[in-house]
Amino acid sequence: MAQPEITAREIRNYCIETYIKPARANGKNQVTIRVGDVDKGLELLGMYGFINVSIGSKLFQSESRVREPKIKGPNSGPYAEFTFEILP
């Protein structure tokens, strides 16, 4: 099966709409994004490294108004968790 075509922007937008905006709307001050959940949600078939780079970037921090994440777990696998502090 071929890898789906997707851009880093689409991954960032998915994470903003699915995780960041709902957390901010609910008054939360942080949110954790698990790479495997993003991969599954977008049906990316194991594109973990690409997801890591997309949501670990300064551009994602700027677009979503979050601080640099704390990363837990392996850097390139589905169990990596990015915890972001949400800015107002």
Residue pairs with C-beta under 8 A, 6 or more apart in sequence:
1 45
3 44
3 45
3 47
4 42
4 43
4 44
4 45
4 47
6 42
6 44
6 47
6 50
8 50
8 53
8 54
8 57
10 42
11 38
11 42
11 50
11 51
11 54
11 55
12 54
12 55
12 57
12 59
12 60
12 63
12 64
14 38
14 41
14 42
15 33
15 38
15 54
15 55
15 60
15 64
16 63
16 64
18 41
19 31
19 33
20 31
20 64
20 65
20 66
20 84
20 86
23 30
23 31
23 86
24 86
28 86
29 85
29 86
30 83
30 84
30 85
30 86
31 66
31 83
31 84
31 86
32 81
32 82
32 83
32 84
33 55
33 81
33 82
33 83
33 84
34 78
34 79
34 80
34 81
35 48
35 51
35 52
35 55
35 77
35 78
35 79
35 80
35 81
35 82
36 48
36 77
36 78
36 79
38 44
38 51
38 55
39 45
39 46
39 47
39 48
39 51
39 78
44 50
44 51
46 78
48 76
48 77
48 78
48 80
49 76
52 75
52 76
52 80
54 60
55 69
55 82
56 69
56 71
56 82
60 66
61 67
61 68
61 69
61 84
64 84
65 86
65 87
65 88
66 84
66 85
66 86
66 87
67 84
67 85
67 87
69 82
69 83
69 84
70 82
70 83
71 80
71 81
71 82
71 83
72 80
72 81
72 83
73 79
73 80
73 81
74 80
